[in-house]
């Protein structure tokens, strides 16, 4: 459980960080919170030659949330900072709740939002609500920046749409649409400090009548190699006023789209059952919240 010999760098600015990322390339790993990285390094699963510690770069820690302009969250914003941000709680309660359910308070004080996505675990907590909220990521290098949806950034288990010399620097969340609401829930083997068996987020926007579904984005975690956006639920619910019968059909549709596996935390069959339960619950909760009930 000891670390191997490596070079350690602690840049103080974004420019210095990107220069190091460009120079060191795949020889280096970014250290933000380290709650995932240090575990796999101590287990000798990976052996990077260099570590770039970005905790001294203040720009990566910022949370900017302006009225009518959505939010921009730095890659190294700590999970606890997002959890307790009054602005995030008001605009994006599903994200604030998800960050508050990760690990222990010690983990949340160290762990970063960027790390939770860059670890690219199918069971990661925050990518699910972020994708439901239509979040984009900004990927930076010495050559400039590019922006892409988070669901296109996470390609699979431990796989990211990152070229050598690039790093994720921030998340961009759009302003919540009028008459919309997003809700998040999960199921684990116990109530706390557990990797999710299934997690899910539902974001619903209503038409001006306050009842007809204009758009719905149901996103599942831990049932596919990356966050899974339901196509069938959207096709079924858009243009409809929801009731128990149509919500039940939508929950069954989500269940049919899930592609879970058997592992130590749960069987595939159990995960499919939980998908249906969470979909039913979250569709009802998000619809009621969007209606202002």
C-alpha positions in Angstrom: 0.0 0.0 0.0 3.0 2.3 -0.4 3.3 4.7 -3.4 6.0 4.2 -6.0 8.5 6.9 -6.7 7.2 9.7 -8.8 7.7 13.4 -9.6 5.4 15.9 -7.9 4.3 19.3 -9.3 2.2 21.9 -7.6 1.3 24.7 -10.1 -0.2 28.0 -8.9 -2.1 29.1 -12.0 -4.2 27.7 -14.8 -1.5 28.6 -17.4 1.2 26.8 -15.4 -1.1 23.8 -15.0 -1.9 23.5 -18.7 1.8 23.9 -19.6 2.6 21.0 -17.3 -0.2 18.9 -18.7 1.1 19.6 -22.2 4.7 18.8 -21.3 4.1 15.7 -19.2 1.2 14.2 -21.3 0.1 10.7 -20.4 3.0 10.4 -17.9 1.1 12.5 -15.4 -2.2 12.3 -13.5 -4.1 15.3 -12.1 -4.5 15.3 -8.3 -7.6 17.2 -7.1 -9.2 15.5 -4.1 -7.3 12.3 -4.5 -10.1 10.2 -3.0 -10.2 8.0 -6.0 -6.8 8.5 -7.5 -4.8 7.7 -4.3 -6.8 4.4 -3.8 -5.9 3.0 -7.2 -2.3 4.2 -6.9 -1.8 2.6 -3.6 -3.3 -0.6 -5.0 -0.7 -0.4 -7.8 -3.5 -0.4 -10.4 -1.9 2.6 -12.0 1.7 4.0 -11.7 1.9 7.5 -13.1 5.4 8.9 -13.4 4.2 12.4 -12.3 1.5 14.0 -10.2 0.1 17.5 -10.9 -1.5 18.8 -7.7 -4.0 21.5 -8.7 -5.1 22.4 -5.2 -3.1 25.6 -5.3 -4.9 26.9 -8.4 -7.8 29.0 -7.1 -9.5 29.3 -10.4 -10.3 25.6 -10.4 -12.2 26.0 -7.0 -14.6 28.7 -8.1 -18.4 28.4 -8.1 -20.1 31.2 -10.0 -23.9 31.3 -10.1 -25.6 34.4 -11.5 -29.3 35.1 -11.9 -30.4 34.2 -15.4 -27.0 32.9 -16.4 -26.8 29.4 -15.0 -23.7 28.4 -13.2 -20.0 27.7 -13.8 -18.3 25.3 -11.4 -14.5 24.7 -11.4 -13.2 21.2 -11.8 -11.7 21.2 -8.2 -14.7 22.7 -6.5 -15.1 20.4 -3.4 -18.2 18.3 -3.1 -19.0 19.9 0.3 -18.7 23.4 -1.2 -21.3 22.4 -3.8 -23.5 20.6 -1.2 -23.7 23.7 1.0 -23.7 26.4 -1.6 -27.0 28.4 -1.2 -27.0 29.3 -4.8 -26.6 25.7 -6.0 -29.2 24.5 -3.5 -31.7 27.1 -4.8 -31.1 26.5 -8.6 -29.9 22.9 -8.8 -31.2 21.1 -5.7 -30.7 17.7 -7.3 -27.0 18.3 -7.7 -26.6 19.7 -4.2 -28.4 16.6 -2.8 -26.3 14.2 -4.8 -23.0 15.8 -3.6 -24.2 15.5 0.0 -24.8 11.8 -0.4 -21.2 10.9 -1.4 -19.1 9.1 1.1 -18.3 10.7 4.4 -17.9 14.4 5.3 -14.1 13.9 5.1 -14.5 12.6 1.5 -16.8 15.4 0.6 -14.4 18.0 2.0 -11.6 16.5 -0.2 -13.3 15.1 -3.2 -13.9 17.3 -6.3 -16.7 17.6 -8.8 -14.2 17.1 -11.7 -12.8 14.0 -10.0 -16.2 12.4 -9.6 -16.7 12.6 -13.4 -13.1 12.0 -14.5 -13.0 8.8 -12.4 -15.6 7.6 -15.0 -17.2 5.0 -12.7 -20.6 3.8 -13.9 -21.8 4.3 -10.3 -20.6 7.9 -9.9 -23.1 10.1 -8.2 -22.9 13.5 -9.7 -22.7 12.8 -13.5 -26.3 11.5 -13.4 -27.9 14.8 -12.2 -25.4 16.9 -14.2 -26.4 15.1 -17.4 -30.1 15.5 -16.5 -29.4 19.3 -16.1 -27.8 19.4 -19.5 -24.4 20.3 -18.1 -21.4 20.8 -20.4 -17.7 20.4 -19.6 -14.9 22.7 -20.7 -11.8 20.8 -21.7 -8.7 23.0 -21.9 -5.1 22.8 -23.2 -2.4 25.2 -24.1 -4.1 25.5 -27.6 -7.4 26.7 -26.2 -10.7 25.3 -25.0 -13.5 23.2 -26.3 -16.9 22.5 -24.8 -19.0 19.3 -25.0 -21.9 17.7 -23.2 -20.9 15.7 -20.1 -22.6 12.6 -21.6 -20.1 12.8 -24.6 -17.2 13.4 -22.2 -17.6 10.1 -20.3 -17.2 7.4 -22.8 -17.3 4.3 -20.6 -15.6 2.7 -17.6 -12.5 4.8 -16.9 -12.7 6.2 -20.5 -12.9 9.9 -21.2 -13.0 12.1 -24.4 -9.7 13.7 -23.5 -6.8 14.0 -25.8 -3.2 14.0 -24.6 -2.4 17.4 -23.2 -6.0 18.2 -22.2 -7.7 18.4 -18.9 -11.2 19.2 -17.7 -11.3 22.7 -16.2 -15.0 23.5 -15.5 -18.6 22.6 -15.7 -21.2 24.9 -17.3 -24.8 24.5 -16.2 -27.6 26.3 -18.1 -30.2 28.4 -16.3 -33.1 26.1 -15.2 -36.0 26.5 -17.6 -39.3 28.1 -16.4 -41.8 25.5 -15.1 -39.1 22.9 -14.7 -37.7 20.7 -11.8 -35.0 18.1 -11.4 -34.9 15.4 -8.8 -32.3 12.8 -7.9 -32.4 9.5 -5.9 -30.2 6.4 -5.4 -30.3 3.0 -3.9 -27.4 1.3 -2.1 -26.9 -1.7 0.2 -27.0 0.6 3.2 -28.0 4.2 3.9 -24.5 5.8 3.9 -20.9 5.5 2.6 -21.8 3.0 0.0 -21.3 2.8 -3.8 -24.7 3.1 -5.5 -26.5 0.0 -6.9 -28.5 2.4 -9.0 -28.9 6.2 -9.1 -31.2 8.3 -11.2 -32.1 11.9 -12.0 -35.2 13.2 -13.8 -35.5 16.7 -15.2 -39.0 17.8 -16.4 -40.0 21.0 -18.1 -43.7 21.9 -18.6 -45.5 23.9 -21.3 -47.1 27.2 -20.4 -50.2 25.5 -19.2 -48.2 24.1 -16.3 -49.4 20.5 -16.9 -48.2 19.3 -20.3 -44.7 17.9 -20.5 -42.5 19.9 -22.8 -39.4 17.9 -22.3 -38.1 15.2 -19.9 -34.6 13.9 -19.3 -34.3 10.7 -17.3 -30.8 9.6 -16.7 -29.7 6.4 -15.0 -26.4 5.5 -13.3 -24.8 2.1 -12.5 -26.9 0.3 -15.1 -24.6 1.0 -18.1 -20.9 1.8 -18.6 -21.7 5.5 -18.6 -24.7 7.7 -17.7 -27.7 6.3 -19.7 -30.2 8.8 -21.0 -33.6 7.3 -21.6 -35.0 7.8 -25.1 -38.2 5.8 -24.5 -39.3 7.8 -21.5 -39.0 11.1 -23.4 -40.9 9.7 -26.4 -43.6 8.5 -24.2 -44.2 11.5 -22.0 -43.6 14.6 -24.2 -46.9 16.3 -25.0 -48.7 14.4 -22.2 -50.3 15.4 -18.9 -49.0 12.9 -16.4 -51.1 10.5 -14.4 -50.3 7.3 -12.5 -51.0 5.0 -15.5 -48.6 6.8 -17.9 -46.0 7.2 -15.2 -46.1 3.5 -14.7 -45.6 2.9 -18.4 -42.7 5.3 -18.4 -41.1 3.5 -15.4 -41.4 0.2 -17.3 -39.8 1.8 -20.3 -36.8 3.0 -18.3 -36.5 -0.5 -16.8 -36.4 -2.0 -20.3 -33.6 0.3 -21.4 -31.3 -0.4 -18.4 -28.4 -2.7 -19.1 -27.1 -3.6 -15.6 -24.6 -6.3 -14.6 -24.3 -8.7 -11.7 -21.7 -7.7 -9.2 -20.9 -7.8 -5.5 -23.3 -4.9 -4.8 -26.4 -6.2 -6.5 -27.7 -8.5 -9.2 -28.8 -7.2 -12.6 -32.4 -8.3 -11.9 -32.4 -6.3 -8.6 -31.0 -3.3 -10.4 -33.8 -3.5 -13.1 -36.4 -3.6 -10.3 -34.9 -0.5 -8.6 -34.8 1.4 -11.9 -38.6 1.0 -12.2 -39.1 2.1 -8.5 -36.8 5.1 -8.8 -38.3 6.2 -12.2 -41.8 6.0 -10.9 -40.9 8.0 -7.8 -38.8 10.7 -9.5 -41.2 11.3 -12.3 -43.9 12.0 -9.8 -41.7 14.2 -7.6 -40.2 16.2 -10.5 -43.7 16.6 -12.2 -45.2 17.9 -9.0 -42.3 20.2 -8.3 -42.5 21.6 -11.9 -46.2 22.3 -11.4 -45.4 24.1 -8.2 -47.4 21.6 -6.1 
